[in-house]
Amino acid sequence: MTDDDRRLLRRAYEEALVGFEEGGCPIGSVLARDGEIVAAGRNQRVQKGDPIAHGEMDALRRAGRQRSYRDTVLYTSLSPCMMCAGTIVQFGIPRVVIGENRNFGGNEDFLRERGVEVVLADDPDCIALMERFIAEKPELWSEDIAE
């Protein structure tokens, strides 16, 4: 991981923290190009009543139309679900930096099998925030991962 990776993953974590403080699921994401933030977002499924408003999807929506995603990196505080992983592949995002996968194993193999470089940070802050959320709001977590 580079210094840019650490800085941008921290920004994704900060988005997750805002989501948690808003009463939602603490998953944040940043889309970056050449170390610069294109857009940041967070899971707003609870706040907006939108089941598709995951952190990665929110960041991509905020980024608006891009001519190409092939020179971008997506940072996410938690390993992507299948919907978000599919969007990463669909948009051709070549690299994803994941804060943690201990609380949710996501679809990293799916991404790798399709040529996406996956970097796992195993970030203690991302892990602790998600653990706290799952302990305090297990019903929201179960709903978000469709258990």
Solvent accessible surface area in square Angstrom, and as a share of the most:
residue,aa,sasa,rsa
1,M,86,0.39
2,T,77,0.45
3,D,118,0.61
4,D,62,0.32
5,D,2,0.01
6,R,129,0.47
7,R,116,0.42
8,L,1,0.00
9,L,6,0.03
10,R,105,0.38
11,R,84,0.31
12,A,0,0.00
13,Y,25,0.09
14,E,75,0.33
15,E,13,0.06
16,A,1,0.00
17,L,57,0.28
18,V,59,0.34
19,G,0,0.00
20,F,24,0.10
21,E,126,0.57
22,E,80,0.36
23,G,22,0.21
24,G,1,0.01
25,C,0,0.00
26,P,3,0.02
27,I,14,0.07
28,G,0,0.00
29,S,0,0.00
30,V,0,0.00
31,L,0,0.00
32,A,2,0.02
33,R,62,0.23
34,D,132,0.68
35,G,14,0.14
36,E,121,0.54
37,I,72,0.37
38,V,49,0.28
39,A,10,0.08
40,A,11,0.09
41,G,0,0.00
42,R,36,0.13
43,N,0,0.00
44,Q,11,0.05
45,R,18,0.07
46,V,58,0.33
47,Q,60,0.27
48,K,125,0.53
49,G,66,0.63
50,D,38,0.20
51,P,94,0.59
52,I,79,0.40
53,A,1,0.01
54,H,23,0.10
55,G,0,0.00
56,E,6,0.03
57,M,31,0.14
58,D,6,0.03
59,A,0,0.00
60,L,12,0.06
61,R,135,0.49
62,R,123,0.45
63,A,14,0.11
64,G,36,0.35
65,R,241,0.88
66,Q,43,0.19
67,R,249,0.91
68,S,48,0.31
69,Y,27,0.10
70,R,175,0.64
71,D,78,0.41
72,T,1,0.01
73,V,29,0.17
74,L,0,0.00
75,Y,6,0.02
76,T,0,0.00
77,S,6,0.04
78,L,6,0.03
79,S,3,0.02
80,P,1,0.01
81,C,27,0.16
82,M,98,0.44
83,M,66,0.30
84,C,1,0.01
85,A,0,0.00
86,G,26,0.25
87,T,20,0.12
88,I,0,0.00
89,V,48,0.28
90,Q,144,0.64
91,F,74,0.31
92,G,12,0.11
93,I,1,0.01
94,P,53,0.34
95,R,48,0.17
96,V,0,0.00
97,V,0,0.00
98,I,0,0.00
99,G,0,0.00
100,E,1,0.00
101,N,42,0.22
102,R,164,0.60
103,N,36,0.19
104,F,51,0.21
105,G,52,0.50
106,G,23,0.22
107,N,30,0.16
108,E,15,0.07
109,D,93,0.48
110,F,43,0.18
111,L,0,0.00
112,R,113,0.41
113,E,131,0.59
114,R,120,0.44
115,G,66,0.64
116,V,11,0.06
117,E,91,0.41
118,V,18,0.10
119,V,27,0.15
120,L,70,0.35
121,A,29,0.22
122,D,58,0.30
123,D,33,0.17
124,P,99,0.62
125,D,56,0.29
126,C,5,0.03
127,I,15,0.08
128,A,56,0.44
129,L,12,0.06
130,M,3,0.01
131,E,90,0.40
132,R,127,0.46
133,F,0,0.00
134,I,45,0.23
135,A,82,0.63
136,E,93,0.42
137,K,57,0.24
138,P,71,0.45
139,E,112,0.50
140,L,29,0.14
141,W,21,0.08
142,S,37,0.24
143,E,109,0.49
144,D,15,0.08
145,I,49,0.25
146,A,92,0.71
147,E,160,0.72
